[in-house]
Amino acid sequence: MSTVATYLEQLTRETHKSEAEVMALAIEAGLRHLWRDQLLGRYLRGQMTRDQVIEAVGADWVDLAERQHRAMREDIEWATKNATSP
C-alpha cells in the first residue's frame, strides 16, 4: 500500500522537482478540487445559477455533477419504492 511519502518520493524523482515544489503543487491541486466541489455543491443546492458555476468551474464539471446527482436521486427513488417493511 502506497503512502503519502511514497507518492512524494516518486513524484520528486519523476518530475525532477524538489519536495517543496511537489508539495506546493499538491496543495494547489487539492485546494482547486475542494473549491470546485464547494461551488458544484452550492449549484446543486440552488445557491448558484448554472451559468455562474459553468463560468467558475467549466461546463464539463457541471455536466458530470448533474449526471451524478441525477443518478443518486434515481437510486434513492428506486430504493424508496422497493424498500420492504420488516
For each residue, the residues with C-beta under 8 A, 3 or more apart:
1:
2: 6 7
3: 6 7
4: 7 8
5: 8 9
6: 2 3 9 10
7: 2 3 4 10 11
8: 4 5 11 12 19 22 23
9: 5 6 12 13
10: 6 7 13 14
11: 7 8 14 15 17 22
12: 8 9 15 16 17 18 19 22
13: 9 10 16
14: 10 11
15: 11 12 21 22
16: 12 13
17: 11 12 21 22 25
18: 12 21 22
19: 8 12 22 23
20: 23 24
21: 15 17 18 24 25
22: 8 11 12 15 17 18 19 25 26
23: 8 19 20 26 27
24: 20 21 27 28
25: 17 21 22 28 29
26: 22 23 29 30
27: 23 24 30 31
28: 24 25 31 32
29: 25 26 32 33
30: 26 27 33 34
31: 27 28 34 35
32: 28 29 35 36
33: 29 30 36 37
34: 30 31 37 38
35: 31 32 38 39
36: 32 33 39 40 57 61
37: 33 34 40 41
38: 34 35 41 42
39: 35 36 42 43 48 53 56 57
40: 36 37 43 44 53 57 61 62 65
41: 37 38 44 45
42: 38 39 45 47 48 53
43: 39 40 46 47 48 49 50 52 53 62 65
44: 40 41 65 66 69
45: 41 42
46: 43
47: 42 43
48: 39 42 43 52 53 56
49: 43 52 53
50: 43 53 54 62
51: 54 55
52: 43 48 49 55 56
53: 39 40 42 43 48 49 50 56 57 62
54: 50 51 57 58 59 62
55: 51 52
56: 39 48 52 53
57: 36 39 40 53 54 61 62
58: 54 61 62
59: 54 62 63
60: 63 64
61: 36 40 57 58 64 65
62: 40 43 50 53 54 57 58 59 65 66
63: 59 60 66 67
64: 60 61 67 68
65: 40 43 44 61 62 68 69
66: 44 62 63 69 70
67: 63 64 70 71
68: 64 65 71 72
69: 44 65 66 72 73
70: 66 67 73 74
71: 67 68 74 75
72: 68 69 75 76
73: 69 70 76 77
74: 70 71 77 78
75: 71 72 78 79
76: 72 73 79 80
77: 73 74 80 81
78: 74 75 81 82
79: 75 76 82 83
80: 76 77 83
81: 77 78
82: 78 79
83: 79 80
84:
85:
86:
